[in-house]
Amino acid sequence: MYPVLYRVKTLEYYIGCVGEINAIKDLILELVRYGISRNAPYSYS
């Protein structure tokens, strides 16, 4: 029973980390896109 519980907790932790990384990545992409659209005469889609 304990190893299964440990595996579930590890999975939850992993999913949480991936979610945080994706959120940070999205934020960086938004900032980059905003910077490009502000600094460049044309914007990338």
Contact map, one row per residue, 1 for C-alpha under 8 A:
111110000000000000000000000000000000000000000
111111000000000000000000000000000000000000000
111111100000000000000000000000000000000000000
111111110000000000000000000000000000000000000
111111111000000000000000000000000000000000000
011111111100000000000000000000000000000000000
001111111110000000000000000000000000000000000
000111111111000000000000000000000000000000000
000011111111100000000000000000000000000000000
000001111111110000000000000000000000000000000
000000111111111000000000000000000000000000000
000000011111111100000000000000000000000000000
000000001111111110000000000000000000000000000
000000000111111111000000000000000000000000000
000000000011111111100000000000000000000000000
000000000001111111110000000000000000000000000
000000000000111111111000000000000000000000000
000000000000011111111100000000000000000000000
000000000000001111111110000000000000000000000
000000000000000111111111000000000000000000000
000000000000000011111111100000000000000000000
000000000000000001111111110000000000000000000
000000000000000000111111111000000000000000000
000000000000000000011111111100000000000000000
000000000000000000001111111110000000000000000
000000000000000000000111111111000000000000000
000000000000000000000011111111100000000000000
000000000000000000000001111111110000000000000
000000000000000000000000111111111000000000000
000000000000000000000000011111111100000000000
000000000000000000000000001111111110000000000
000000000000000000000000000111111111000000000
000000000000000000000000000011111111100000110
000000000000000000000000000001111111110000000
000000000000000000000000000000111111111000000
000000000000000000000000000000011111111100110
000000000000000000000000000000001111111111110
000000000000000000000000000000000111111110000
000000000000000000000000000000000011111110000
000000000000000000000000000000000001111111100
000000000000000000000000000000000000111111100
000000000000000000000000000000000000100111110
000000000000000000000000000000001001100111111
000000000000000000000000000000001001100001111
000000000000000000000000000000000000000000111
